[in-house]
Amino acid sequence: MSIQVKNISKTYGTQQALNNVSFEVGSNEIVGFLGPNGAGKSTMMKILTCYIPPTSGKASVCGFDIHDNTIEVRKQIGYLPEHNPLYLDMYVKEFLEFVGGIHKVNNISKRVKEMIELTGLQIEQNKKIGALSKGYRQRVGLAQAMIHDPKVLIMDEPTTGLDPNQLEEIRGLIKTLGKQKTVMLSTHIMQEVEAVCNRVIIINKGEIVANDTTKTLQQSSTRQIITVEFDVVVAKERLEKIKGIDEVKHLGGNSWQLVSKASNDVRKEVFDFAVSNKLGVLTLSKEEQRMEDVFKELTKK
């Protein structure tokens, strides 16, 4: 296993940030580490990267214990924190050479060139970091995290500030890296999770509330959502009386969202309702559960 976490807890004074957290991340796996603000995501990442110690519990990265082998752990990890720390007065190439020197990278010039090409920094490589847009600063952060060719990449909100084209490029890069490295990333963008992650760990109030593949989690919801459009206006009160419907939401026009229990497919009841009331059904479909819905369901309990 690339990452092993056993019964990690972290307390700040009287506040418990992590409570007995355990999980594993295998080699060449892209894992999304999700949770609402204040759930403990950044704390867990700082513990794994040896920035802060846990209050109790054990963890290891590539077999190296975070207590006993902190230097070796840091060698194995490339880290992009949420607030990307960069030297704004340094030029892009200068900064990457500086970071490469700290890691004692062989043939630094060649490695810097590779990172600039990999992260799409060619056009900006001769600028000062302070003159770059937020998106390009994020690319510099990614380049510095990978310059020493680590086995594990830990990234906290890696696509913050990127435009749609840059998002697609960086997501593609993360998927490519996941074929060779272990990637653990935190994000609030659920489409990103669906696009790049093999597995998802969801943390809420310092505790793990889900740890499974995106597909399994999407199929585990307790709710089913039906979207229906009629050919005429229908009163909400009439739809609420359909057997099995728990919630009715107006989507605009003659379109409605009907929520029921996952075990109860109400499409037949909706169709029968339309027939008995001489209504035309223009569309009737069951929505695939989105990660956003799963996330809300698990973190609002």
C-alpha positions as CSV (number, residue, x, y, z in Angstrom):
1,M,0.0,0.0,0.0
2,S,1.2,3.5,-0.8
3,I,-0.7,5.1,2.1
4,Q,-1.8,3.5,5.3
5,V,-3.7,5.3,8.0
6,K,-4.6,3.6,11.2
7,N,-6.7,5.2,14.0
8,I,-5.4,8.8,13.4
9,S,-6.9,11.4,15.7
10,K,-6.0,15.1,15.9
11,T,-7.1,17.6,18.5
12,Y,-6.6,21.3,18.5
13,G,-7.2,22.3,22.1
14,T,-10.8,21.3,22.8
15,Q,-11.6,20.9,19.1
16,Q,-11.4,17.4,17.6
17,A,-10.4,17.7,13.9
18,L,-10.0,14.0,13.2
19,N,-11.5,11.1,15.2
20,N,-10.0,7.6,14.8
21,V,-9.6,7.8,11.0
22,S,-8.4,4.7,9.1
23,F,-8.0,4.1,5.4
24,E,-5.6,2.7,2.8
25,V,-4.6,3.9,-0.7
26,G,-3.0,1.5,-3.1
27,S,-0.4,2.0,-5.8
28,N,-1.4,3.6,-9.1
29,E,-4.8,4.7,-7.6
30,I,-6.5,8.1,-7.9
31,V,-8.5,8.7,-4.7
32,G,-10.8,11.7,-4.1
33,F,-10.7,12.8,-0.5
34,L,-13.9,14.8,0.0
35,G,-15.7,16.5,2.8
36,P,-17.4,19.9,3.7
37,N,-15.3,22.8,4.9
38,G,-13.9,22.1,8.3
39,A,-14.3,18.3,8.0
40,G,-10.6,17.5,8.5
41,K,-9.4,17.0,4.9
42,S,-6.5,19.5,5.1
43,T,-5.5,18.3,8.6
44,M,-5.2,14.7,7.3
45,M,-3.1,15.8,4.3
46,K,-0.8,17.9,6.6
47,I,-0.3,14.8,8.8
48,L,0.5,12.6,5.9
49,T,3.1,15.1,4.5
50,C,4.6,15.5,8.0
51,Y,3.7,19.2,8.4
52,I,1.9,18.5,11.6
53,P,1.9,15.4,13.9
54,P,-1.3,13.5,14.9
55,T,-2.5,13.5,18.5
56,S,-2.7,9.7,18.3
57,G,-2.6,6.8,15.7
58,K,-0.2,5.7,13.0
59,A,0.4,6.3,9.3
60,S,2.9,5.4,6.7
61,V,3.7,6.4,3.1
62,C,5.4,3.8,0.9
63,G,6.3,1.8,4.0
64,F,7.9,4.8,5.9
65,D,6.4,5.8,9.2
66,I,5.4,9.4,9.5
67,H,6.8,9.5,13.1
68,D,10.1,7.7,12.6
69,N,11.0,8.4,9.0
70,T,9.8,11.9,8.2
71,I,12.6,12.7,5.7
72,E,12.0,9.6,3.7
73,V,8.2,10.2,3.8
74,R,8.8,13.7,2.3
75,K,11.0,12.2,-0.4
76,Q,8.1,10.0,-1.5
77,I,5.5,12.7,-1.6
78,G,4.8,15.6,-4.0
79,Y,2.5,18.1,-2.2
80,L,0.3,20.8,-3.6
81,P,-1.4,22.6,-0.6
82,E,-4.7,24.5,-0.9
83,H,-2.9,27.9,-0.6
84,N,-0.2,27.4,-3.1
85,P,3.0,28.9,-1.6
86,L,5.2,30.4,-4.3
87,Y,8.0,33.0,-4.4
88,L,6.4,35.7,-6.5
89,D,9.6,37.5,-7.2
90,M,11.2,34.5,-8.8
91,Y,11.0,33.5,-12.5
92,V,9.2,30.2,-13.3
93,K,12.3,28.4,-14.4
94,E,14.3,29.8,-11.6
95,F,11.8,28.7,-9.0
96,L,11.6,25.2,-10.4
97,E,15.4,24.9,-10.5
98,F,15.5,26.1,-6.9
99,V,12.9,23.4,-5.8
100,G,14.8,20.8,-7.8
101,G,18.0,21.7,-6.0
102,I,16.4,21.3,-2.6
103,H,15.4,17.8,-3.7
104,K,18.9,17.1,-5.1
105,V,17.4,16.3,-8.6
106,N,19.9,15.1,-11.1
107,N,20.2,17.0,-14.3
108,I,17.9,19.8,-13.1
109,S,17.7,21.7,-16.4
110,K,16.4,18.6,-18.2
111,R,13.8,17.9,-15.4
112,V,12.6,21.5,-15.3
113,K,12.1,21.4,-19.1
114,E,10.1,18.2,-18.7
115,M,7.9,19.7,-16.0
116,I,7.3,22.9,-17.9
117,E,6.1,20.9,-21.0
118,L,4.0,18.5,-18.8
119,T,2.1,21.3,-17.1
120,G,1.8,23.6,-20.1
121,L,4.0,26.4,-18.9
122,Q,6.0,26.9,-22.0
123,I,4.5,30.3,-22.9
124,E,5.0,31.6,-19.3
125,Q,8.3,30.0,-18.3
126,N,10.3,33.2,-18.6
127,K,7.9,35.4,-16.5
128,K,8.0,36.2,-12.9
129,I,5.5,34.1,-10.9
130,G,3.9,37.3,-9.5
131,A,3.0,38.2,-13.1
132,L,1.1,35.0,-13.8
133,S,-2.7,34.4,-13.6
134,K,-4.0,32.2,-10.8
135,G,-4.4,29.3,-13.2
136,Y,-0.8,29.4,-14.3
137,R,0.4,29.8,-10.7
138,Q,-1.5,26.6,-10.0
139,R,0.4,24.9,-12.8
140,V,3.7,26.1,-11.3
141,G,2.6,24.5,-8.0
142,L,1.9,21.2,-9.8
143,A,5.3,21.3,-11.5
144,Q,7.1,21.9,-8.2
145,A,5.1,19.0,-6.6
146,M,6.3,16.6,-9.3
147,I,9.8,17.8,-10.0
148,H,11.5,15.2,-7.8
149,D,9.4,12.4,-9.4
150,P,7.6,11.3,-6.2
151,K,5.7,8.0,-5.9
152,V,2.7,9.7,-4.2
153,L,1.0,13.0,-5.1
154,I,-1.2,14.7,-2.5
155,M,-3.1,17.7,-3.9
156,D,-5.5,20.0,-2.0
157,E,-7.9,21.7,-4.5
158,P,-5.5,21.3,-7.5
159,T,-7.8,22.9,-10.1
160,T,-8.7,26.0,-8.1
161,G,-8.8,29.1,-10.4
162,L,-8.5,27.2,-13.7
163,D,-10.6,28.1,-16.7
164,P,-12.6,25.2,-18.5
165,N,-9.8,24.5,-21.0
166,Q,-7.2,24.4,-18.3
167,L,-9.5,22.2,-16.1
168,E,-9.7,19.6,-18.9
169,E,-5.9,19.7,-19.4
170,I,-5.1,19.3,-15.7
171,R,-7.7,16.6,-15.2
172,G,-6.1,14.7,-18.1
173,L,-2.7,15.2,-16.6
174,I,-3.9,13.8,-13.2
175,K,-5.4,10.7,-14.9
176,T,-2.1,10.2,-16.8
177,L,-0.1,10.5,-13.5
178,G,-2.5,8.0,-11.8
179,K,-1.2,5.3,-14.2
180,Q,2.3,5.6,-12.7
181,K,1.8,7.2,-9.2
182,T,-0.6,7.2,-6.3
183,V,-2.7,10.3,-6.4
184,M,-4.8,11.6,-3.4
185,L,-6.7,14.8,-4.1
186,S,-9.2,17.0,-2.3
187,T,-11.8,18.9,-4.2
188,H,-15.2,20.4,-3.9
189,I,-15.9,19.9,-7.6
190,M,-18.0,16.7,-7.9
191,Q,-17.7,16.5,-11.7
192,E,-13.9,16.3,-11.2
193,V,-14.3,13.3,-8.8
194,E,-16.5,11.5,-11.4
195,A,-14.1,12.3,-14.2
196,V,-10.7,11.3,-12.6
197,C,-11.1,9.3,-9.4
198,N,-11.1,5.5,-9.0
199,R,-12.3,5.7,-5.5
200,V,-13.8,8.2,-3.0
201,I,-13.2,8.7,0.7
202,I,-15.7,11.1,2.3
203,I,-15.0,12.6,5.7
204,N,-17.5,14.5,7.8
205,K,-16.9,16.1,11.2
206,G,-13.5,14.3,11.4
207,E,-14.9,10.8,10.7
208,I,-14.9,8.6,7.6
209,V,-18.5,8.3,6.3
210,A,-17.8,6.6,3.0
211,N,-15.0,4.7,1.3
212,D,-15.8,3.1,-2.0
213,T,-15.8,3.5,-5.8
214,T,-17.7,6.3,-7.3
215,K,-20.0,3.9,-9.1
216,T,-20.9,2.0,-5.9
217,L,-21.5,5.2,-4.0
218,Q,-23.8,6.5,-6.8
219,Q,-25.8,3.3,-6.6
220,S,-26.0,3.3,-2.8
221,S,-28.3,6.3,-2.5
222,T,-31.5,6.0,-0.5
223,R,-33.4,8.3,-3.0
224,Q,-34.6,8.0,-6.6
225,I,-35.2,11.1,-8.7
226,I,-37.7,11.1,-11.6
227,T,-38.0,14.0,-14.0
228,V,-41.3,14.5,-15.9
229,E,-42.6,17.1,-18.3
230,F,-46.4,17.3,-19.1
231,D,-48.0,19.0,-22.0
232,V,-50.1,21.3,-19.7
233,V,-49.8,22.9,-16.3
234,V,-50.3,20.6,-13.4
235,A,-50.8,21.7,-9.7
236,K,-48.0,20.6,-7.3
237,E,-50.7,19.4,-4.8
238,R,-51.9,16.8,-7.3
239,L,-48.4,15.4,-7.9
240,E,-47.8,15.1,-4.2
241,K,-50.7,12.7,-3.9
242,I,-49.1,10.2,-6.3
243,K,-48.4,7.0,-4.3
244,G,-44.7,6.7,-3.3
245,I,-43.7,10.4,-4.0
246,D,-41.9,11.9,-1.0
247,E,-40.9,15.3,-2.5
248,V,-42.0,17.4,-5.5
249,K,-39.9,20.2,-7.0
250,H,-40.9,22.5,-9.8
251,L,-38.2,22.8,-12.5
252,G,-40.0,25.5,-14.5
253,G,-42.6,25.4,-17.2
254,N,-44.4,22.1,-17.0
255,S,-41.4,20.1,-15.8
256,W,-41.2,18.5,-12.3
257,Q,-38.7,16.6,-10.3
258,L,-40.2,13.8,-8.2
259,V,-38.3,12.2,-5.4
260,S,-39.0,8.8,-3.9
261,K,-37.2,6.0,-2.0
262,A,-34.6,4.2,-4.1
263,S,-36.4,0.9,-3.7
264,N,-39.6,2.3,-5.1
265,D,-39.7,3.0,-8.9
266,V,-42.6,5.4,-9.3
267,R,-42.5,5.8,-13.0
268,K,-45.5,3.5,-13.5
269,E,-47.5,5.4,-10.9
270,V,-46.6,8.7,-12.7
271,F,-47.6,7.4,-16.1
272,D,-50.9,6.0,-14.6
273,F,-51.6,9.4,-13.1
274,A,-51.1,11.1,-16.5
275,V,-53.4,8.6,-18.2
276,S,-56.2,8.9,-15.6
277,N,-56.0,12.7,-15.8
278,K,-55.7,12.8,-19.6
279,L,-52.3,14.4,-19.5
280,G,-49.7,14.1,-22.2
281,V,-46.2,13.1,-21.0
282,L,-43.5,14.7,-23.1
283,T,-40.6,13.3,-21.1
284,L,-40.3,10.8,-18.2
285,S,-36.8,9.7,-17.1
286,K,-35.0,8.4,-14.0
287,E,-31.9,10.5,-13.2
288,E,-28.6,8.8,-12.5
289,Q,-27.5,9.6,-9.0
290,R,-24.7,12.2,-9.1
291,M,-21.8,12.4,-6.7
292,E,-23.0,15.8,-5.6
293,D,-26.3,14.2,-4.3
294,V,-24.4,11.3,-2.6
295,F,-22.1,13.9,-1.0
296,K,-25.0,16.0,0.3
297,E,-26.8,12.9,1.6
298,L,-23.8,11.6,3.5
299,T,-22.6,14.9,5.0
300,K,-26.0,16.3,6.1
301,K,-26.8,13.3,8.3
